[in-house]
Amino acid sequence: MYGLKLQHVENTNPYEELVKLFLLPSQYQIFTDHDDPVPEGTETFSYQGDKDLLKQQLYHALAQRTGKRPKWGILTGIRPVKLAGELYDKLGSLEKVQEHLVKTYLLETGKAQLICDIYQYQKQQLGRPKVNSAGVYIGIPFCPTRCLYCSFTSNQKGPEEIQRYLTALFQEIRFVGAQMEDNGLETESLYIGGGTPTTLTATELADLLALIRDSFDLSQLKEFTVEAGRPDTITPEKLQTLKAFGARRISINPQTMHDATLERIGRSHTAEQTRQAFQMAHEAGIPVINADLIAGLPGESPKEFQTSLDQVLELGANNITVHTLAVKRSSRLKELDENFHYRQPEQTEEMLDRAGATLRGRNYKPYYLYRQKHTAGSTENMGYCRDDTLSLYNVRIMEEAQSIIALGAGGITKVYYPEENRLERVPNVSNYEIYIERIEEMLERKRRNLFRR
């Protein structure tokens, strides 16, 4: 057991997240000034008014003790590209930003260069959002099955419950659309996610999309995405419905192209159904298709991951998002094996390196990056695109310079205050049944905290 005493520190959480990059929770214990006495051999670190300096001291001490040098240095936040942008505004050049990231945050040079490149690409292609613009997210919290690693709002319910939910959601859509018009807010991007929105029938999808069209002013809309994440929920009729109502980007998310892994992680579809879904989407004329893959799934080798990537490329996805498996707090995986991510950092990094090399070699550019806690090797999730088909919504939600208005169970609205460059969260409840019961309260939260006219 390794003991660390943090002097003059009240909140140890930011430092503990860094320690977890080096040691299992069972391998260390953190003490503060309130703990007396501390075990003999405990190493002391003193906070002197600079959190980054204390993190640097911890990083160097732990690197020396374990032999590990995490490539993201002392960064434990999920938005490195946003940090690069903030530093650029202060320092005035990307060269200085990269130097600062390496010197102050101890990033590997390649990671510092990566996030500077992504920041520059985003600004060149998308620019800054208009002050009166917003992204709109609409959540459909239903899926055919619950994946092993899932921590999202996801329910397996029949038609009657889905209809009850839609009745409440439609009420919120009408309210938000009217309030956005009254407050002069434009919809820049529209994202229907979940769960799996294509769990709905074609008729339900048509009713939902018709109401959105009638409730929101979409004249300034730049992007309309619908997650069709489960290939087994996709039909030609649903795809034609999406296209007819203006959806130009969908996500078909195989996660892997190996049937044994799909069964292991609780997906109810097969690799062949993924192939069929892509064929249907191409025949429907959907111009932008994203595919999610996950590096580090249980039982998969780098070779198997590469096979999945190669197959998805052949299927014609022009957006590919490579996720790293994260052991999340409310997932079944954490209940089964909370330390799963500690045992395979090297092979997960190999998967990500292979993916990057393969995708760049096929003219895909990294355009979007975020990080999560408890991933193998403390790595990252990265979106790649071909032909400059960046996902506007994905970029906006990570740069946090625009209000994102979230509707439905589990939706968390983020209200942006440009004068202060800060966000304020306005959450809906996660449980869909409670959402239905308390829909009036959800509307009142938005009225008070988002729409103030």
URCORNOR-V824513 format. One record per pair of residues at least 4 apart in sequence whose C-alpha atoms are under 7 Angstrom apart, sorted by the first residue. I is the first residue (numbers start at 0). J is the second residue. Records with the same first field share a line. If there is no record, write none. Layout:
I: J + J
//
This chain:
0: 26 + 27
1: 26 + 27 + 28 + 41
2: 27 + 28 + 29 + 41 + 42
3: 28 + 29 + 30 + 41 + 42 + 43
4: 29 + 30 + 31 + 41 + 42 + 43 + 44
5: 30 + 31 + 43 + 44 + 45
6: 31 + 32 + 44 + 45 + 46
7: 32 + 45 + 46
8: 31 + 46
11: 15
12: 16
13: 17
14: 18 + 54
15: 19
16: 20 + 75
17: 73 + 75
18: 22
19: 23 + 24
20: 377
21: 61 + 65 + 67
22: 26 + 27
30: 34
37: 41
46: 50 + 53
49: 53
50: 54
51: 55
52: 56
53: 57
54: 58 + 73
55: 59 + 73
56: 60
57: 61
58: 62 + 73
59: 63
60: 64
61: 65
62: 66 + 67 + 68
70: 106 + 107
71: 106 + 107 + 110
72: 104 + 105 + 106
73: 104 + 105
74: 104
77: 369 + 370 + 371
78: 82 + 369 + 370 + 397
79: 83 + 114 + 369
80: 84 + 114 + 118 + 368
81: 85 + 397 + 398
82: 86
83: 87 + 96 + 114 + 115 + 118
84: 88 + 118
85: 89
86: 90 + 96
87: 91 + 92 + 93 + 96
90: 95 + 96
92: 96
93: 97 + 115
94: 98
95: 99
96: 100
97: 101 + 111 + 112 + 115
98: 102
99: 103
100: 104 + 105 + 106 + 111
101: 105 + 106 + 107 + 108 + 111
106: 110 + 111
107: 111
108: 112
109: 113
110: 114
111: 115
112: 116
113: 117
114: 118
115: 119
116: 120
117: 121 + 365 + 366 + 367
118: 122
119: 123
120: 124 + 366
121: 125 + 126 + 366
122: 126
128: 132 + 401
131: 183 + 184 + 185
132: 184 + 185 + 186 + 187
133: 184 + 185 + 186 + 187 + 401 + 402 + 403 + 404
134: 186 + 187 + 188 + 189 + 392 + 402 + 403 + 404
135: 186 + 188 + 189 + 190 + 403 + 404 + 405
136: 189 + 190 + 191 + 404 + 405 + 406
137: 190 + 191 + 192 + 405 + 406 + 407
138: 191 + 192 + 193 + 406 + 407 + 408 + 410
139: 192 + 193 + 194 + 195 + 196 + 407
140: 152 + 153 + 154 + 193 + 194 + 195 + 408
141: 153 + 154 + 155 + 156 + 193 + 194 + 195 + 198
142: 153 + 154 + 155 + 194 + 195 + 198
143: 155
144: 155 + 265 + 266 + 267
145: 149 + 153 + 265
146: 264 + 265 + 266
147: 264 + 265 + 330 + 331 + 332
148: 326 + 327 + 330 + 331 + 332
149: 330
150: 327 + 329 + 330
152: 194 + 409 + 429
153: 194
156: 160 + 161
157: 161
158: 162
159: 163
160: 164
161: 165
162: 166
163: 167
164: 168 + 431 + 435
165: 169
166: 170
167: 171 + 435 + 438
168: 172 + 407
169: 173
170: 174
171: 175 + 406 + 442
172: 176 + 211 + 214
173: 177 + 214
174: 178
175: 179
176: 180 + 214 + 215
177: 181 + 214
178: 182 + 450
179: 183 + 184
180: 184
182: 450 + 452
185: 219
186: 217 + 219 + 220
187: 219 + 220 + 221 + 222
188: 220 + 221 + 222 + 223 + 392
189: 222 + 223 + 224
190: 223 + 224 + 225
191: 196 + 224 + 225 + 226
192: 196 + 225 + 226
195: 226 + 227 + 228 + 229
196: 226 + 227
197: 227 + 232 + 233
198: 232
199: 203 + 204
200: 204
201: 205 + 236 + 237 + 240
202: 206
203: 207
204: 208
205: 209 + 240
206: 210
207: 211
208: 212 + 244
209: 213
210: 214
211: 215
222: 391
223: 245 + 246 + 247 + 248
224: 246 + 247 + 248 + 249
225: 246 + 248 + 249 + 250
226: 249 + 250
227: 233 + 249 + 250 + 251
228: 250 + 251 + 252
229: 251 + 252
230: 251 + 268 + 272 + 273 + 276
231: 268 + 272
233: 237 + 276
234: 238
235: 239 + 279
236: 240
237: 241
238: 242 + 280 + 283
239: 243 + 283
240: 244
241: 245 + 246
242: 246 + 247 + 285
247: 285 + 286 + 287
248: 285 + 286 + 287 + 288
249: 287 + 288 + 289
250: 288 + 289 + 290
251: 288 + 289 + 290
252: 290 + 291 + 292
253: 273 + 290 + 291 + 292
254: 291 + 292 + 293
255: 261 + 292 + 293 + 307
256: 270 + 307
257: 261 + 270
258: 262 + 269 + 270
259: 263
260: 264
261: 265 + 266
262: 266 + 267
268: 272
269: 273
270: 274
271: 275
272: 276
273: 277
274: 278 + 314
275: 279
276: 280
277: 281 + 314
278: 282
279: 283
280: 284 + 285
281: 285
287: 317
288: 316 + 317 + 318
289: 316 + 317 + 318 + 319
290: 316 + 318 + 319 + 320
291: 319 + 320 + 321
292: 320 + 321 + 322
293: 321 + 322 + 323 + 324
294: 304 + 321 + 322 + 323 + 324 + 347 + 350 + 351
295: 299 + 323 + 324 + 347
296: 324
299: 303 + 304
300: 304
301: 305 + 346 + 349 + 350
302: 306
303: 307
304: 308 + 350
305: 309
306: 310
307: 311
308: 312
309: 313
310: 314
311: 315 + 316
312: 316
317: 384 + 385
318: 383 + 384 + 385
319: 382 + 383 + 384
320: 381 + 382 + 383
321: 380 + 381 + 382
322: 380 + 381
323: 374 + 378 + 379 + 380
324: 374 + 375
325: 340 + 372 + 373 + 374
326: 332 + 333 + 337 + 340 + 373 + 374
327: 333
328: 333
330: 334
331: 335
332: 336 + 337
333: 337
340: 373 + 374 + 375
341: 375
343: 347 + 375
344: 348 + 375 + 376
345: 349 + 376
346: 350
347: 351 + 375
348: 352 + 376
349: 353
350: 354
351: 355
352: 356
353: 357
354: 358
355: 359
356: 360
357: 361
358: 362 + 363
359: 363 + 364
362: 385
363: 383 + 384 + 385
364: 383 + 384 + 385
365: 381 + 382 + 383 + 384
366: 382 + 383 + 384 + 389
367: 381 + 382 + 394
368: 379 + 380 + 381 + 382
369: 379 + 380 + 381
370: 378 + 379 + 380
373: 377
374: 378
384: 388 + 389
390: 394
391: 395
392: 396
393: 397
394: 398
395: 399 + 400 + 401
400: 415
401: 415
402: 413 + 414 + 415
403: 412 + 413 + 414
404: 412 + 413
405: 410 + 411 + 412
406: 410
408: 427 + 428 + 429 + 430 + 431 + 434
409: 427 + 428 + 429
410: 426 + 427
411: 424 + 425 + 426 + 427
412: 424 + 425 + 426
413: 422 + 423 + 424 + 425
414: 422 + 423 + 424 + 449
415: 421 + 422 + 423
416: 420 + 421 + 422
417: 421
425: 444 + 445 + 448
427: 441
428: 433 + 434
430: 434
431: 435
432: 436
433: 437
434: 438
437: 441
438: 442
439: 443
440: 444
441: 445
442: 446
443: 447
444: 448
445: 449 + 450
446: 450 + 451
447: 451
//
